Amino acid sequence: MKKIIAMMLALMMVFALCACGGNGETADDDTTTFIMGVDPEYPPFSSIGEDGELSGFDIEVCQAACDLLGWKLEVFGVNWDQKLVQLNSEECDCIWSGMTILDSMKEAGYVISEPYYDNTQVLVVKEGSDIKSSADLAGKVVAVQLGTSGESLLSGDLSDLSATFKDLVTCNSFLVCFTELGGGSVDAVLVDYPVAAAYVEENEGFTILDEKLGAEQYGIAFRSGDQELCDKIQGAVDELVENGTYAEIAAKYPDIANNLIFLNK
């Protein structure tokens, strides 16, 4: 009798494990779940709305792509400075949130989608500031977000410029950068143009300098070996472009529409 009970318990455990599903699939309907890694403070590509939900251009496009593929979408807010660590640890399936395509990422083996947005870095200062261009940053305190292309730029191509700063302050988010600027702790913030434009539009007392510092492109990053997953997402996005859905989503975000590569080829 003990052997029979043990066998029954073993079978129950097998059935329970099978019911749990796996590899990104739910138990109920066998639907693939795609986990999108985003910066939760990066409008208009991704941000937390008044309802507490994550939304933005990238998220809307990803949702539409998942709808085409018949997948369930989960949006996961990453620590931007640790985004690749979290991707590698499989906390998410991709990083898709205004992410700059870097040669170093390709060399490290990450699978990168086609570029979809042309971007530049800009400087934001308080209205009335005596800083009119990057040439005026000598002896000033500048803030930049950790893990961004702006930070990489200041340690690379713009290292001669950053060497003239009194101090370079790195913050966990661009919102902290702007808070420091508003409080007078820093004199300028180096940030992606669309993020600067969105912030300045909603907050008085700031201005964007008319100077572009470094050209770059956004793409979607996947783990090494995930070329098939990348191809599926890219194929779905291509279909969204062809059927007009991509343009409909872009129309909600006029500040970035002109720089969206798929709409301006």
Residue pairs with C-beta under 8 A, 6 or more apart in sequence:
19 27
20 27
21 27
21 30
24 32
24 33
24 34
24 35
24 93
25 31
25 32
25 33
26 33
26 72
31 70
31 71
31 72
32 69
32 70
32 71
32 72
33 71
33 72
33 73
33 74
34 62
34 66
34 69
34 71
34 72
34 73
34 74
34 93
34 94
34 233
35 74
35 75
35 76
35 91
35 92
35 93
35 94
36 58
36 59
36 62
36 73
36 74
36 75
36 76
36 92
36 93
36 94
36 96
37 76
37 78
37 83
37 86
37 87
37 91
37 92
37 93
37 94
37 95
37 96
37 97
38 45
38 46
38 54
38 56
38 58
38 59
38 75
38 76
38 77
38 78
38 95
38 96
38 97
39 45
39 46
39 77
39 78
39 80
39 83
39 97
39 98
39 173
40 46
40 47
40 48
40 54
40 77
41 47
41 48
41 173
41 174
41 175
42 56
42 80
42 97
42 98
42 174
42 195
43 56
43 195
43 198
43 199
44 56
44 57
44 194
44 198
44 253
44 255
44 256
45 56
45 57
45 58
45 59
45 97
45 98
45 194
45 218
45 256
46 54
46 55
46 56
46 57
46 58
46 59
46 75
46 97
46 98
47 54
47 55
47 56
48 54
49 55
54 75
54 77
56 97
57 249
57 250
57 252
57 253
57 256
58 96
58 97
58 98
59 75
60 249
60 252
61 237
61 240
61 246
61 249
62 73
62 75
62 96
62 233
63 73
64 236
64 240
64 245
64 246
64 249
65 233
65 236
65 237
65 240
66 72
66 73
66 236
68 236
68 239
68 240
69 232
69 233
69 236
76 91
76 92
78 86
78 87
78 91
78 92
78 95
78 97
79 86
79 172
80 145
80 146
80 147
80 148
80 172
80 173
81 146
81 147
81 172
82 147
83 95
83 99
83 147
84 95
84 105
84 110
84 221
86 92
87 94
87 95
87 221
87 222
87 223
88 223
90 223
93 222
93 226
93 229
94 220
94 221
94 222
94 229
94 230
94 233
95 220
95 221
96 220
96 221
98 117
98 119
98 192
98 194
98 195
98 218
99 218
99 219
99 220
99 221
100 119
100 148
100 149
100 152
100 216
100 217
100 218
100 219
101 112
101 115
101 216
101 217
101 218
101 219
102 149
102 152
105 112
105 221
106 112
108 224
109 224
110 221
110 222
110 223
110 224
111 221
111 222
111 223
111 224
111 225
111 226
111 227
111 229
111 230
112 219
112 220
112 221
112 222
112 230
113 219
113 220
113 221
113 222
113 230
113 233
113 234
113 237
114 219
114 234
114 261
115 217
115 218
115 219
115 261
116 217
116 218
116 219
116 220
116 237
116 260
116 261
116 262
117 217
117 218
117 256
117 259
117 260
117 261
118 215
118 216
118 217
118 259
118 261
119 192
119 193
119 194
119 215
119 216
119 217
119 218
119 259
120 192
120 193
120 212
120 213
120 214
120 215
120 216
121 149
121 150
121 153
121 190
121 191
121 192
121 193
121 212
121 213
121 214
121 216
122 190
122 191
122 192
122 193
122 196
122 208
122 209
122 211
122 212
122 213
123 131
123 134
123 137
123 188
123 189
123 190
123 208
123 209
123 211
123 213
124 178
124 181
124 188
124 189
124 191
124 196
124 199
124 200
124 206
124 207
124 208
124 209
125 131
125 181
125 187
125 188
125 189
125 206
125 207
125 209
126 181
126 182
126 184
126 205
126 206
126 207
127 205
127 206
127 207
129 187
129 188
129 207
130 136
131 137
131 140
131 187
131 188
131 209
132 209
133 209
133 211
134 161
134 209
134 211
134 213
137 161
137 164
137 165
137 187
137 188
138 164
138 165
139 164
139 165
139 166
140 165
140 166
140 187
140 188
141 165
141 166
141 167
141 168
141 169
141 185
141 186
141 187
141 188
142 154
142 162
142 165
142 167
142 168
142 169
142 186
142 187
142 188
142 189
142 190
143 168
143 169
143 170
143 171
143 176
143 177
143 180
143 181
143 186
143 188
143 189
143 190
144 150
144 151
144 154
144 168
144 169
144 170
144 171
144 177
144 189
144 190
144 191
145 151
145 170
145 171
145 172
145 173
145 174
145 176
145 177
145 191
146 170
146 171
146 172
148 174
148 191
148 192
149 192
149 214
149 216
150 190
150 191
150 192
151 170
153 190
153 213
153 214
154 161
154 162
154 168
154 190
155 162
157 214
158 213
158 214
162 168
169 177
169 180
169 185
169 186
171 177
171 180
174 189
174 191
174 195
174 199
177 186
177 189
177 191
178 189
178 199
178 203
178 206
180 186
180 189
181 187
181 188
181 189
181 206
182 203
182 205
182 206
189 196
190 213
193 208
193 212
194 255
194 256
194 259
196 208
197 208
197 255
198 255
199 206
200 206
200 207
200 208
201 255
217 261
220 230
220 233
220 234
222 229
222 230
237 246
237 262
240 246
240 249
241 247
241 262
241 263
246 262
246 263
247 263
250 256
250 257
250 260
250 263
251 257
257 263
258 264
